[in-house]
């Protein structure tokens, strides 16, 4: 059931969300709850549900927010009048016009009783939102799992500035005709690109070589490299919403209805292994954050890359058991970086991916229209006054600014001048000594 609702109903639903969030936290710890902290978004141990979102501008008055739930994430229970396996999910949406400020434009909610269907792995729901042409929006989505009493929050930015940008296309599988929420494809995967908004005679596909650079350490005031080079190839096709498209080589494929347009839809091919790390050649590349240039060149050119990779980690860990634990943690972070932060390059190659890999999931995350702030907890400071012990928490902050580009809506850069002390050298030294770095470990500082 999908409804738009009044401000009174909105306040009531938000009160339920807030109460449940406070109850679920206060039942396990006696500390103040930071309701603005969204660190669970990047910590897979803190949230059970990991939905996907997409937005399609259906008309000048309506944009459709699609929400996809994965069956393994949902909690199905037969404790209901029908006695059938069912998950109960409540989705509330507050849509803000962020073109100049933050103005509430619309509200809606979806109350879904999801009946488990044998063999079905995905459940997709669509929520229409009232919009106007020519504006920038941000949808604040809160999802309540009623059976778990668990709340998560997400932010979905989009705009109605153009009739030919990514929000006017729908990508879908060529055979099953299922909507694709992720623009990352593999070789030999066939897709369709649907453009329902108007008539298009041609589809122009610009191919860019993949960006292989990694970010500079956060202590260096140097900008992140981006795609600032021309396409290798531009292919013109006669447009049809049923034409099977396949992108065989690793790289960036920008699709537009006009040859020189800055608006369009982008597909990415990061190789068949992505987002996982399942070969020595692939696993060597993320070591660029830990290894010297000479070490990287030696591993890349080794005739036995697996042996070279093992020797690097054993040198760090000192023994096989510790090395295995380092490998498990490091490449798990690489995997989740690819899941959370992929834009026009693999997530681990982004500046958020770099910080996530070396420092781990942030202890605090705050989001705004301009970007997001990550806080990592320093050692707790203790002081005594009047016979009582006082504890003070302190954090170092990494500030990431949202950046607009035509390839991805998930592009952020690190505002390096706002974090002058990063402990980067100590973090790398810790990993090289076989110790997973933690800022709140006093021995490391």
C-alpha positions as CSV (number, residue, x, y, z in Angstrom):
1,X,0.0,0.0,0.0
2,X,1.4,3.4,-1.1
3,X,0.1,6.7,0.3
4,X,0.9,10.3,0.4
5,X,0.2,11.6,3.9
6,X,-0.4,14.8,5.8
7,X,2.1,16.4,8.2
8,X,0.1,15.1,11.2
9,X,0.4,11.5,10.0
10,X,4.1,12.2,9.2
11,X,4.8,13.3,12.7
12,X,3.1,10.3,14.1
13,X,5.1,7.9,11.9
14,X,8.4,9.6,12.7
15,X,7.6,9.4,16.4
16,X,7.1,5.6,16.0
17,X,10.5,5.4,14.2
18,X,12.2,7.5,16.9
19,X,10.7,5.5,19.7
20,X,11.7,2.2,18.2
21,X,15.2,3.4,17.5
22,X,15.6,4.6,21.1
23,X,14.1,1.4,22.6
24,X,16.3,-0.9,20.5
25,X,19.4,0.9,21.6
26,X,18.6,1.7,25.2
27,X,17.8,-1.9,25.9
28,X,21.4,-2.8,25.4
29,X,23.4,0.2,26.6
30,X,22.9,3.1,29.0
31,X,24.2,5.9,26.8
32,X,22.7,8.8,24.9
33,X,21.5,7.8,21.5
34,X,22.9,9.9,18.6
35,X,19.9,9.8,16.3
36,X,21.8,11.6,13.5
37,X,24.6,9.0,13.4
38,X,24.3,6.9,10.2
39,X,27.4,4.8,10.7
40,X,25.3,1.6,10.3
41,X,25.1,2.5,6.6
42,X,28.7,1.4,6.1
43,X,28.9,-1.3,8.8
44,X,27.4,-4.6,7.6
45,X,27.2,-5.9,11.2
46,X,24.9,-3.0,12.3
47,X,22.1,-3.4,9.8
48,X,20.2,-6.5,8.6
49,X,18.5,-4.9,5.6
50,X,20.6,-3.6,2.6
51,X,18.1,-2.2,0.1
52,X,18.8,-0.9,-3.3
53,X,17.2,2.3,-4.8
54,X,16.7,3.8,-8.2
55,X,14.7,6.8,-9.5
56,X,13.0,7.3,-12.8
57,X,11.5,10.7,-13.9
58,X,8.1,9.4,-15.2
59,X,6.8,12.9,-16.1
60,X,7.2,16.6,-15.3
61,X,5.0,16.0,-12.2
62,X,6.1,12.5,-11.0
63,X,9.3,10.7,-10.3
64,X,9.1,7.1,-9.2
65,X,11.4,5.8,-6.4
66,X,12.0,2.0,-6.7
67,X,13.1,0.1,-3.6
68,X,14.5,-3.4,-3.9
69,X,14.8,-5.8,-0.9
70,X,16.8,-9.0,-1.1
71,X,15.1,-12.1,0.3
72,X,18.1,-13.2,2.5
73,X,18.0,-9.8,4.3
74,X,14.3,-10.1,5.2
75,X,12.9,-11.7,8.4
76,X,10.0,-13.9,7.5
77,X,7.7,-15.1,10.2
78,X,4.5,-17.3,10.2
79,X,3.2,-15.5,13.4
80,X,0.4,-13.8,11.5
81,X,-3.4,-14.5,11.0
82,X,-2.7,-16.2,7.6
83,X,0.0,-18.4,9.1
84,X,2.3,-17.9,6.1
85,X,5.9,-16.8,6.0
86,X,5.7,-13.0,5.8
87,X,8.0,-10.0,6.4
88,X,6.5,-6.7,7.5
89,X,8.2,-3.5,6.2
90,X,7.2,0.1,6.6
91,X,8.9,2.6,4.3
92,X,8.5,6.4,4.8
93,X,9.8,9.0,2.4
94,X,10.4,12.7,2.9
95,X,11.3,14.4,-0.4
96,X,13.3,17.6,-0.1
97,X,13.9,20.2,-2.8
98,X,17.6,21.0,-2.3
99,X,18.0,23.4,-5.3
100,X,18.5,26.3,-2.9
101,X,18.1,25.3,0.7
102,X,16.0,22.3,1.9
103,X,12.3,22.6,1.3
104,X,9.9,19.7,1.9
105,X,8.3,18.9,-1.5
106,X,6.4,15.7,-0.8
107,X,5.9,12.8,1.6
108,X,4.8,9.2,1.1
109,X,4.8,5.8,2.7
110,X,4.7,2.2,1.8
111,X,3.3,-0.4,4.2
112,X,4.3,-3.8,2.7
113,X,3.5,-7.3,3.9
114,X,6.0,-9.3,1.9
115,X,5.0,-12.9,1.4
116,X,7.9,-15.3,0.8
117,X,7.8,-16.8,-2.6
118,X,9.8,-20.0,-3.2
119,X,12.8,-19.2,-5.5
120,X,12.2,-15.5,-5.4
121,X,15.3,-13.5,-4.4
122,X,14.3,-9.9,-4.9
123,X,11.2,-7.9,-4.0
124,X,10.7,-4.6,-5.8
125,X,8.3,-1.8,-4.8
126,X,7.6,1.5,-6.5
127,X,6.7,4.8,-4.7
128,X,5.5,7.8,-6.8
129,X,6.7,11.2,-5.7
130,X,5.4,14.7,-6.7
131,X,8.1,16.8,-8.4
132,X,8.5,19.7,-10.7
133,X,10.8,20.0,-13.7
134,X,14.1,21.8,-13.3
135,X,15.0,21.1,-9.6
136,X,17.4,19.1,-7.5
137,X,15.9,16.7,-4.9
138,X,17.0,14.4,-2.1
139,X,14.7,11.6,-0.8
140,X,15.1,10.8,2.9
141,X,14.0,7.2,3.2
142,X,13.4,5.4,6.5
143,X,12.7,1.7,6.6
144,X,11.2,-0.1,9.6
145,X,11.4,-3.8,9.9
146,X,8.4,-4.3,12.1
147,X,9.3,-7.8,13.2
148,X,12.9,-7.0,14.2
149,X,12.0,-3.5,15.4
150,X,15.0,-2.3,13.4
151,X,15.2,1.1,11.6
152,X,17.6,2.1,8.8
153,X,17.8,5.4,7.0
154,X,19.1,6.2,3.5
155,X,19.3,9.2,1.2
156,X,18.6,9.1,-2.5
157,X,19.6,12.2,-4.5
158,X,18.2,12.9,-8.0
159,X,17.2,15.8,-10.1
160,X,14.7,16.8,-12.8
161,X,17.1,19.3,-14.5
162,X,17.2,17.5,-17.9
163,X,15.1,15.3,-20.0
164,X,18.1,13.2,-21.1
165,X,20.1,12.6,-17.9
166,X,20.4,9.2,-16.1
167,X,17.0,9.6,-14.3
168,X,15.2,9.5,-17.6
169,X,16.4,6.0,-18.5
170,X,15.6,2.5,-17.2
171,X,18.2,-0.3,-17.5
172,X,16.8,-3.8,-17.5
173,X,18.0,-7.3,-18.3
174,X,17.6,-8.3,-21.9
175,X,16.0,-11.7,-21.2
176,X,14.1,-11.4,-17.9
177,X,13.3,-7.7,-18.4
178,X,14.0,-7.0,-14.8
179,X,15.0,-3.5,-13.7
180,X,18.7,-3.2,-13.0
181,X,19.5,-1.2,-9.9
182,X,23.2,-1.5,-10.4
183,X,24.9,-0.2,-13.6
184,X,27.8,-2.5,-13.1
185,X,27.7,-5.3,-15.8
186,X,29.9,-8.2,-16.8
187,X,31.2,-9.3,-20.2
188,X,28.6,-11.4,-22.1
189,X,25.7,-9.9,-20.0
190,X,23.0,-8.5,-22.2
191,X,20.9,-5.5,-21.2
192,X,18.4,-3.1,-22.6
193,X,18.4,0.7,-22.1
194,X,14.8,2.1,-22.2
195,X,14.2,5.8,-22.8
196,X,10.4,6.3,-22.4
197,X,10.5,10.1,-22.1
198,X,10.6,10.9,-25.8
199,X,11.7,9.8,-29.2
200,X,15.3,9.0,-29.9
201,X,16.7,8.0,-33.3
202,X,20.2,7.1,-32.2
203,X,22.1,5.9,-29.2
204,X,25.7,7.0,-28.9
205,X,28.0,4.9,-26.7
206,X,31.3,6.4,-25.6
207,X,33.9,4.0,-24.3
208,X,36.5,5.2,-21.8
209,X,39.4,3.2,-20.6
210,X,39.1,2.3,-16.8
211,X,40.8,4.6,-14.4
212,X,43.5,2.6,-12.6
213,X,45.0,5.3,-10.3
214,X,44.6,5.1,-6.6
215,X,44.2,8.2,-4.3
216,X,47.1,9.9,-2.7
217,X,47.4,9.5,1.1
218,X,45.0,11.8,3.0
219,X,48.0,13.7,4.5
220,X,48.9,14.9,1.0
221,X,47.0,17.9,-0.3
222,X,46.7,16.6,-3.9
223,X,43.3,16.1,-5.7
224,X,41.9,12.7,-6.7
225,X,42.3,11.8,-10.3
226,X,39.2,11.6,-12.4
227,X,38.1,10.9,-16.0
228,X,39.5,14.0,-17.8
229,X,40.4,12.3,-21.0
230,X,38.5,11.8,-24.2
231,X,36.7,8.5,-25.1
232,X,38.7,5.8,-27.0
233,X,35.7,5.0,-29.2
234,X,32.2,6.4,-29.9
235,X,29.7,4.0,-31.5
236,X,26.4,5.1,-32.9
237,X,23.5,2.7,-32.9
238,X,19.9,3.0,-34.2
239,X,18.0,3.3,-31.0
240,X,15.5,0.6,-29.9
241,X,14.4,-0.2,-26.3
242,X,14.8,-3.9,-27.2
243,X,18.2,-3.9,-28.8
244,X,20.5,-6.1,-26.7
245,X,23.6,-4.2,-25.5
246,X,26.8,-6.0,-24.3
247,X,29.9,-4.4,-23.0
248,X,32.8,-6.8,-23.4
249,X,35.8,-4.9,-22.1
250,X,36.6,-3.4,-18.7
251,X,35.9,0.4,-18.8
252,X,33.2,3.1,-18.7
253,X,30.4,3.1,-21.3
254,X,28.5,6.5,-21.4
255,X,25.2,6.2,-23.4
256,X,23.5,9.3,-24.7
257,X,20.8,10.2,-27.2
258,X,23.0,12.9,-28.8
259,X,26.7,12.6,-29.7
260,X,28.1,15.6,-27.7
261,X,25.6,15.5,-24.9
262,X,26.8,15.7,-21.2
263,X,23.6,13.9,-20.1
264,X,23.0,10.2,-20.3
265,X,23.3,6.8,-18.6
266,X,26.5,5.0,-17.8
267,X,27.4,1.3,-17.6
268,X,30.6,0.1,-15.9
269,X,32.5,-3.1,-16.5
270,X,35.1,-3.7,-13.8
271,X,35.9,-7.3,-14.8
272,X,34.2,-10.6,-14.1
273,X,35.6,-10.9,-10.6
274,X,34.2,-7.6,-9.4
275,X,33.3,-6.9,-6.6
276,X,35.2,-9.9,-5.1
277,X,38.9,-10.6,-5.0
278,X,39.5,-14.1,-6.2
279,X,42.8,-14.2,-8.0
280,X,46.4,-13.1,-7.0
281,X,46.6,-10.6,-9.8
282,X,43.4,-8.9,-8.7
283,X,44.4,-9.1,-5.0
284,X,47.8,-7.4,-5.5
285,X,46.3,-4.1,-6.8
286,X,44.7,-2.9,-3.5
287,X,48.1,-3.4,-1.7
288,X,49.0,0.0,-3.2
289,X,47.9,1.5,0.1
290,X,50.4,-0.6,2.1
291,X,53.3,-1.5,-0.2
292,X,56.0,0.6,-1.7
293,X,56.2,1.3,-5.4
294,X,59.1,-1.1,-5.7
295,X,57.2,-3.8,-3.9
296,X,54.1,-3.3,-6.1
297,X,56.2,-3.5,-9.3
298,X,57.9,-6.7,-8.0
299,X,54.6,-8.4,-7.3
300,X,53.0,-7.3,-10.5
301,X,55.8,-8.6,-12.6
302,X,56.4,-11.8,-10.6
303,X,56.2,-15.1,-12.6
304,X,54.4,-16.5,-9.5
305,X,52.0,-13.8,-8.3
306,X,50.4,-16.0,-5.7
307,X,53.8,-16.7,-4.1
308,X,54.7,-13.0,-4.2
309,X,51.3,-12.1,-2.6
310,X,51.7,-14.7,0.2
311,X,55.3,-13.5,0.9
312,X,54.1,-9.9,1.3
313,X,51.4,-10.9,3.9
314,X,53.7,-13.3,5.8
315,X,56.3,-10.6,6.0
316,X,53.6,-8.3,7.5
317,X,52.1,-10.9,9.8
318,X,55.2,-12.7,10.9
319,X,53.4,-16.1,10.8
320,X,50.8,-17.8,8.7
321,X,47.9,-17.6,11.2
322,X,48.3,-13.9,11.7
323,X,48.7,-13.3,8.0
324,X,45.5,-15.1,7.3
325,X,43.6,-12.9,9.7
326,X,45.1,-9.7,8.1
327,X,44.1,-11.0,4.7
328,X,40.6,-11.8,5.8
329,X,40.0,-8.3,7.3
330,X,41.8,-6.3,4.6
331,X,40.0,-8.0,1.7
332,X,36.6,-7.9,3.5
333,X,37.0,-4.2,3.7
334,X,37.9,-4.1,0.0
335,X,34.8,-6.1,-0.8
336,X,32.5,-3.7,1.2
337,X,34.3,-0.7,-0.3
338,X,33.3,-2.0,-3.7
339,X,29.7,-2.5,-2.5
340,X,29.3,0.9,-0.9
341,X,31.5,3.4,-2.8
342,X,31.8,2.3,-6.4
343,X,31.3,5.2,-8.8
344,X,33.1,5.5,-12.2
345,X,35.9,3.3,-10.7
346,X,35.9,0.5,-8.2
347,X,34.9,1.4,-4.7
348,X,38.3,0.6,-3.2
349,X,40.0,3.0,-5.6
350,X,37.9,5.9,-4.3
351,X,38.9,8.2,-1.5
352,X,36.2,6.9,0.7
353,X,37.3,3.4,-0.1
354,X,40.9,4.2,0.8
355,X,39.9,5.5,4.3
356,X,37.4,2.6,4.8
357,X,40.1,0.0,4.0
358,X,42.8,1.4,6.2
359,X,40.8,2.7,9.2
360,X,37.8,0.4,9.0
361,X,34.1,1.3,9.2
362,X,33.7,4.8,10.7
363,X,32.3,5.2,14.3
364,X,30.2,8.2,13.3
365,X,28.7,9.2,10.0
366,X,26.7,12.4,9.4
367,X,25.2,13.2,6.0
368,X,24.1,16.5,4.4
369,X,23.2,17.7,1.0
370,X,26.9,18.7,0.5
371,X,28.4,15.4,1.5
372,X,29.2,13.3,4.6
373,X,31.5,13.4,7.6
374,X,33.2,10.3,9.0
375,X,34.4,10.3,12.7
376,X,36.9,7.8,14.1
377,X,37.1,7.6,17.9
378,X,40.4,8.5,19.5
379,X,41.4,7.0,22.9
380,X,39.0,8.0,25.6
381,X,40.4,10.9,27.8
382,X,39.9,10.4,31.5
383,X,40.0,13.2,34.1
384,X,39.2,13.4,37.8
385,X,37.3,16.3,39.3
386,X,35.6,16.5,42.7
387,X,36.3,12.9,43.3
388,X,34.5,11.8,40.2
389,X,36.0,10.3,37.0
390,X,34.9,12.1,33.7
391,X,35.3,10.5,30.3
392,X,35.6,12.5,27.1
393,X,35.2,11.1,23.7
394,X,37.1,12.7,20.8
395,X,37.2,12.0,17.1
396,X,39.2,12.7,14.0
397,X,37.0,13.6,11.1
398,X,37.3,13.0,7.4
399,X,35.0,15.3,5.3
400,X,33.8,14.1,2.0
401,X,32.1,16.4,-0.5
402,X,29.7,15.3,-3.1
403,X,30.9,16.0,-6.6
404,X,28.7,16.1,-9.7
405,X,29.8,14.3,-12.8
406,X,28.0,12.8,-15.7
407,X,29.1,9.2,-15.0
408,X,28.0,8.5,-11.4
409,X,25.8,9.9,-8.7
410,X,28.0,8.2,-6.0
411,X,31.1,10.4,-6.5
412,X,32.7,12.0,-3.4
413,X,36.1,13.6,-2.8
414,X,38.1,14.0,0.4
415,X,38.3,17.6,1.6
416,X,41.9,17.2,2.7
417,X,42.5,20.7,4.1
418,X,39.8,20.0,6.8
419,X,41.7,17.0,8.3
420,X,45.3,18.0,8.9
421,X,46.2,15.2,11.4
422,X,45.3,11.8,10.0
423,X,47.8,9.3,11.6
424,X,48.2,7.8,8.2
425,X,51.8,6.9,8.6
426,X,51.1,5.2,12.0
427,X,48.2,3.3,10.4
428,X,50.3,1.9,7.5
429,X,53.1,1.0,10.0
430,X,50.6,-0.8,12.1
431,X,49.4,-2.9,9.2
432,X,52.9,-3.6,8.1
433,X,53.7,-4.9,11.7
434,X,50.7,-7.3,11.5
435,X,48.3,-5.2,13.6
436,X,45.0,-4.0,12.2
437,X,45.0,-0.3,12.9
438,X,42.5,1.2,15.4
439,X,42.6,4.9,16.3
440,X,41.2,4.2,19.8
441,X,44.1,1.9,20.7
442,X,46.3,4.1,22.9
443,X,49.4,1.9,22.2
444,X,49.3,2.9,18.6
445,X,49.2,6.6,19.3
